[in-house]
């Protein structure tokens, strides 16, 4: 089996040391396996994505010594592919439109209980306010937020979805993980966002399948999301890659790095005269 992996950043700001670690880890794995490393651009959110950041991403990764096939895949070019998948799920009665704002969700989720709200991969777990008693019929709702009816989706499978984990999850999880309680731990996740055409969960699953990705190497912060992605792969008849969730690069206070942390941006280190080898040493590669 060919080894094919990828790094899929959003061009919404400069890449930081954590991005460098993830990209180099994936690239090194592909080189070691005589495989292929892809750069893919997650640019669905046109309100935040900028061409100059995409140029900076490619420049920083090239400076690190990484290489990839051209042209790169851009999610903004793939809206018809995402829509076709959504229409298929809608026709099977697995999607429904949702008109709730984030404030609505927080209010509804907190109404019957006290203390910390239940959180999943996408934040506060959706309490099902708009979930219909029966699957919607007729044409798919246009321009609406579309949620996956998680309980109904799981009920369509003849066995629980699972994935092979070659690294470790944030709590040390290893081996074969099964997602049998996703309706409780993730809720009815969004698969189509208003104005974007698709959510991250749907886009990344289709992109990985269409690029023939065999190994996904990404941070532990996405461990829970992987269970959603494996479910979608099962629902859409797509192959499931091998997943590895690596440790996160954190600041001195223990917080994982964010794009707003310009002090740890790759471009900042370059301007200070550091070499790619210096960044490798900083992240333990």
RODO-2510 file (C-alpha; in nm, 4 decimals, decimal comma):
residues 285
     n   res          X          Y          Z
     1     x     0,0000     0,0000     0,0000
     2     x     0,1309     0,3431    -0,0905
     3     x     0,1769     0,5837     0,2004
     4     x    -0,0086     0,9084     0,1323
     5     x    -0,0538     1,1796     0,3934
     6     x    -0,1263     1,5524     0,4015
     7     x    -0,1110     1,8833     0,5865
     8     x    -0,4232     2,0979     0,5496
     9     x    -0,3907     2,4480     0,7011
    10     x    -0,6348     2,7373     0,6713
    11     x    -0,4878     3,0589     0,5222
    12     x    -0,6213     3,2785     0,8019
    13     x    -0,2897     3,3782     0,9582
    14     x     0,0759     3,2828     0,9862
    15     x     0,1840     2,9261     1,0542
    16     x     0,3373     2,8818     1,3999
    17     x     0,5714     2,6326     1,5615
    18     x     0,2891     2,3838     1,6194
    19     x     0,2034     2,3866     1,2498
    20     x     0,5703     2,3337     1,1658
    21     x     0,5825     2,0296     1,3958
    22     x     0,2713     1,8717     1,2427
    23     x     0,3765     1,9385     0,8837
    24     x     0,7333     1,8156     0,9340
    25     x     0,6116     1,5044     1,1176
    26     x     0,3807     1,4133     0,8291
    27     x     0,6409     1,4965     0,5642
    28     x     0,9102     1,2941     0,7435
    29     x     0,6746     0,9949     0,7650
    30     x     0,6001     1,0144     0,3924
    31     x     0,9689     1,0397     0,3034
    32     x     1,0561     0,7450     0,5290
    33     x     0,7868     0,5319     0,3610
    34     x     0,8798     0,6486     0,0094
    35     x     0,5282     0,7898    -0,0062
    36     x     0,3569     1,1182    -0,0878
    37     x     0,2976     1,4289     0,1200
    38     x     0,0182     1,6639     0,0067
    39     x    -0,0413     2,0254     0,0979
    40     x    -0,4146     2,1025     0,0977
    41     x    -0,5693     2,4437     0,1554
    42     x    -0,8755     2,4681     0,3819
    43     x    -1,0203     2,7918     0,2444
    44     x    -1,3962     2,7485     0,2793
    45     x    -1,4296     3,0518     0,5054
    46     x    -1,3677     3,3252     0,2491
    47     x    -1,4385     3,5967     0,5063
    48     x    -1,1209     3,5012     0,6959
    49     x    -0,8950     3,3441     0,4331
    50     x    -0,6463     3,5653     0,2494
    51     x    -0,4298     3,4954    -0,0605
    52     x    -0,1291     3,6487     0,1110
    53     x    -0,1536     3,3974     0,3938
    54     x    -0,1687     3,1105     0,1465
    55     x     0,1467     3,2447    -0,0183
    56     x     0,3119     3,2702     0,3222
    57     x     0,2126     2,9108     0,4064
    58     x     0,3791     2,7761     0,0927
    59     x     0,6868     2,9937     0,1462
    60     x     0,7277     2,8841     0,5099
    61     x     0,6840     2,5149     0,4297
    62     x     0,9312     2,5343     0,1413
    63     x     1,1805     2,7058     0,3729
    64     x     1,1400     2,4128     0,6146
    65     x     1,2481     2,1806     0,3320
    66     x     0,9066     2,0311     0,2579
    67     x     0,7830     1,9517    -0,0918
    68     x     0,4484     1,8393    -0,2338
    69     x     0,2713     1,7792    -0,5681
    70     x     0,1283     2,0796    -0,7524
    71     x    -0,1300     2,2135    -0,7994
    72     x    -0,2624     2,1901    -0,4445
    73     x    -0,6217     2,0971    -0,3654
    74     x    -0,8343     2,3886    -0,2424
    75     x    -1,1621     2,3274    -0,0689
    76     x    -1,3196     2,6339    -0,2290
    77     x    -1,2956     2,4516    -0,5645
    78     x    -1,4885     2,1513    -0,4364
    79     x    -1,8299     2,2869    -0,3386
    80     x    -2,0187     2,0700    -0,5939
    81     x    -1,8549     1,7599    -0,4447
    82     x    -1,9651     1,8557    -0,0952
    83     x    -2,3177     1,9377    -0,2080
    84     x    -2,3571     1,6004    -0,3792
    85     x    -2,2632     1,4234    -0,0561
    86     x    -2,5056     1,6385     0,1432
    87     x    -2,7879     1,5638    -0,0994
    88     x    -2,7198     1,1927    -0,0620
    89     x    -2,7385     1,2121     0,3168
    90     x    -3,0505     1,4287     0,2966
    91     x    -3,2216     1,1753     0,0682
    92     x    -3,1529     0,9067     0,3305
    93     x    -3,3216     1,1174     0,6006
    94     x    -2,9994     1,1742     0,7975
    95     x    -2,9897     1,5559     0,7855
    96     x    -3,2174     1,8324     0,9094
    97     x    -3,2046     2,2143     0,8950
    98     x    -3,1210     2,4101     1,2095
    99     x    -3,1913     2,7764     1,2776
   100     x    -3,0299     2,8002     1,6215
   101     x    -2,7624     3,0564     1,7001
   102     x    -2,4754     2,9788     1,9374
   103     x    -2,6554     3,1770     2,2067
   104     x    -2,9704     2,9703     2,1476
   105     x    -2,7716     2,6490     2,1858
   106     x    -2,6076     2,7590     2,5088
   107     x    -2,9406     2,8702     2,6525
   108     x    -3,1182     2,5482     2,5581
   109     x    -2,8316     2,3287     2,6785
   110     x    -2,8149     2,5022     3,0177
   111     x    -3,1886     2,5239     3,0844
   112     x    -3,2431     2,1887     3,2613
   113     x    -2,9165     2,1688     3,4488
   114     x    -2,6580     2,3525     3,6533
   115     x    -2,2808     2,3621     3,6267
   116     x    -2,0583     2,3098     3,3225
   117     x    -2,2340     2,2612     2,9898
   118     x    -2,1600     1,9336     2,8081
   119     x    -1,8936     1,9907     2,5421
   120     x    -1,7952     1,7887     2,2372
   121     x    -1,5580     1,8398     1,9434
   122     x    -1,7565     2,1435     1,8231
   123     x    -1,8154     2,3111     2,1582
   124     x    -2,1418     2,2901     2,3524
   125     x    -2,3227     1,9721     2,2476
   126     x    -2,6361     2,0571     2,0532
   127     x    -2,9476     1,9766     2,2623
   128     x    -3,1590     1,8827     1,9603
   129     x    -3,3867     2,1877     1,9556
   130     x    -3,4560     2,1697     1,5805
   131     x    -3,4356     1,7914     1,5438
   132     x    -3,7596     1,6695     1,3822
   133     x    -3,9502     1,3663     1,5032
   134     x    -3,9413     1,2266     1,1499
   135     x    -3,6875     1,2823     0,8733
   136     x    -3,7570     1,5884     0,6532
   137     x    -3,8977     1,5161     0,3097
   138     x    -3,8724     1,7011    -0,0181
   139     x    -3,5758     1,8963    -0,1589
   140     x    -3,2769     1,9727     0,0621
   141     x    -3,3056     2,3066     0,2394
   142     x    -3,1100     2,5742     0,0507
   143     x    -2,8538     2,7891     0,2310
   144     x    -2,9420     2,6457     0,5700
   145     x    -2,7310     2,5026     0,8483
   146     x    -2,7675     2,1251     0,8163
   147     x    -2,7088     1,8902     1,1074
   148     x    -2,6515     1,5169     1,1077
   149     x    -2,9136     1,3271     1,3062
   150     x    -2,6517     1,1328     1,4989
   151     x    -2,8762     0,8698     1,6586
   152     x    -3,0462     0,7957     1,3269
   153     x    -2,7110     0,7808     1,1471
   154     x    -2,5640     0,5354     1,3975
   155     x    -2,8761     0,3213     1,3699
   156     x    -2,8141     0,2709     0,9967
   157     x    -2,4826     0,0917     1,0580
   158     x    -2,4566    -0,2818     1,1059
   159     x    -2,1564    -0,2431     1,3378
   160     x    -2,0033     0,0424     1,5406
   161     x    -1,7556     0,2661     1,3566
   162     x    -1,3947     0,2421     1,4682
   163     x    -1,0479     0,3494     1,3655
   164     x    -0,6893     0,2348     1,4073
   165     x    -0,4862     0,4670     1,6295
   166     x    -0,1088     0,4381     1,5965
   167     x    -0,0337     0,7200     1,8381
   168     x    -0,2239     0,8085     2,1527
   169     x    -0,5240     1,0214     2,2321
   170     x    -0,5154     1,3082     2,4819
   171     x    -0,5952     1,0714     2,7688
   172     x    -0,3562     0,8021     2,6470
   173     x    -0,6113     0,6122     2,4370
   174     x    -0,4541     0,3626     2,1993
   175     x    -0,5566     0,0777     1,9749
   176     x    -0,8987     0,0310     1,8205
   177     x    -1,1421     0,3015     1,9299
   178     x    -1,5145     0,2563     1,8696
   179     x    -1,7608     0,5422     1,8517
   180     x    -2,0824     0,3922     1,9883
   181     x    -2,1999     0,6906     2,1957
   182     x    -2,1456     0,9765     1,9530
   183     x    -2,5009     1,0991     2,0013
   184     x    -2,4011     1,1707     2,3638
   185     x    -2,0373     1,2786     2,3211
   186     x    -2,0693     1,4829     1,9998
   187     x    -2,4395     1,5396     1,9380
   188     x    -2,5923     1,6322     1,6035
   189     x    -2,2862     1,7871     1,4397
   190     x    -2,3103     2,0480     1,1639
   191     x    -2,2278     1,9230     0,8139
   192     x    -2,3272     2,2351     0,6173
   193     x    -2,2684     2,5881     0,7408
   194     x    -2,4578     2,8915     0,6163
   195     x    -2,2508     3,0715     0,3539
   196     x    -1,9711     2,8112     0,3484
   197     x    -2,1358     2,5154     0,1736
   198     x    -1,9860     2,2509     0,4048
   199     x    -1,8426     2,2100     0,7509
   200     x    -1,4902     2,0970     0,8331
   201     x    -1,6122     1,7470     0,9227
   202     x    -1,7688     1,6783     0,5834
   203     x    -1,5034     1,8520     0,3733
   204     x    -1,2047     1,6821     0,5337
   205     x    -1,3572     1,3360     0,4954
   206     x    -1,4309     1,3834     0,1257
   207     x    -1,0951     1,5495     0,0605
   208     x    -0,9021     1,2680     0,2261
   209     x    -1,0912     1,0062     0,0253
   210     x    -1,0493     1,1852    -0,3073
   211     x    -0,6757     1,2326    -0,2514
   212     x    -0,6331     0,8684    -0,1522
   213     x    -0,4991     0,9604     0,1913
   214     x    -0,3852     0,6440     0,3715
   215     x    -0,2451     0,8001     0,6904
   216     x    -0,3721     1,1074     0,8736
   217     x    -0,1174     1,2646     1,1091
   218     x    -0,2595     1,5483     1,3197
   219     x    -0,2824     1,6851     1,6721
   220     x    -0,4427     1,5282     1,9786
   221     x    -0,6940     1,8141     1,9830
   222     x    -0,8686     1,6413     1,6897
   223     x    -0,8878     1,2984     1,8524
   224     x    -1,2589     1,3273     1,9311
   225     x    -1,3363     1,4690     1,5867
   226     x    -1,1795     1,1611     1,4281
   227     x    -1,4655     0,9480     1,5579
   228     x    -1,7089     1,1739     1,3702
   229     x    -1,4993     1,1432     1,0558
   230     x    -1,4926     0,7646     1,0733
   231     x    -1,8705     0,7624     1,1079
   232     x    -1,9043     0,9821     0,7985
   233     x    -1,6693     0,7536     0,6083
   234     x    -1,8943     0,4614     0,6913
   235     x    -2,2086     0,6503     0,5940
   236     x    -2,0577     0,7654     0,2625
   237     x    -1,8897     0,4366     0,1730
   238     x    -1,5385     0,5819     0,1945
   239     x    -1,2168     0,4148     0,3155
   240     x    -1,0868     0,4921     0,6638
   241     x    -0,7189     0,5925     0,6859
   242     x    -0,4856     0,5031     0,9700
   243     x    -0,4852     0,7905     1,2216
   244     x    -0,2034     0,9178     1,4377
   245     x    -0,2687     1,1988     1,6855
   246     x     0,0550     1,3645     1,7893
   247     x     0,1346     1,5723     2,0954
   248     x     0,0688     1,9451     2,0834
   249     x     0,3322     2,2169     2,0964
   250     x     0,2496     2,4485     2,3866
   251     x     0,3663     2,7837     2,5187
   252     x     0,5389     2,8405     2,8522
   253     x     0,2003     2,8502     3,0291
   254     x     0,0968     2,5149     2,8836
   255     x    -0,1496     2,6557     2,6318
   256     x    -0,1488     2,5153     2,2782
   257     x    -0,0313     2,7648     2,0205
   258     x    -0,2750     2,9734     1,8145
   259     x    -0,2291     3,1736     1,4968
   260     x    -0,2493     3,4956     1,6932
   261     x     0,0714     3,3944     1,8736
   262     x     0,2977     3,5820     1,6346
   263     x     0,5961     3,5418     1,8670
   264     x     0,6095     3,1749     1,7657
   265     x     0,5257     3,2226     1,3979
   266     x     0,7610     3,0484     1,1559
   267     x     0,8141     3,3811     0,9786
   268     x     0,9293     3,5388     1,3063
   269     x     1,1923     3,2709     1,3622
   270     x     1,3076     3,3104     1,0029
   271     x     1,3427     3,6864     1,0472
   272     x     1,5528     3,6245     1,3595
   273     x     1,7982     3,4206     1,1546
   274     x     1,7089     3,0709     1,2744
   275     x     1,7485     2,7752     1,0407
   276     x     1,5034     2,4896     0,9726
   277     x     1,7268     2,2646     1,1821
   278     x     1,6804     2,5010     1,4747
   279     x     1,3021     2,4685     1,4552
   280     x     1,3328     2,0907     1,4350
   281     x     1,5366     2,0925     1,7524
   282     x     1,2847     2,3199     1,9250
   283     x     0,9991     2,0752     1,8673
   284     x     1,2035     1,7616     1,9343
   285     x     1,2426     1,6278     1,5819
***
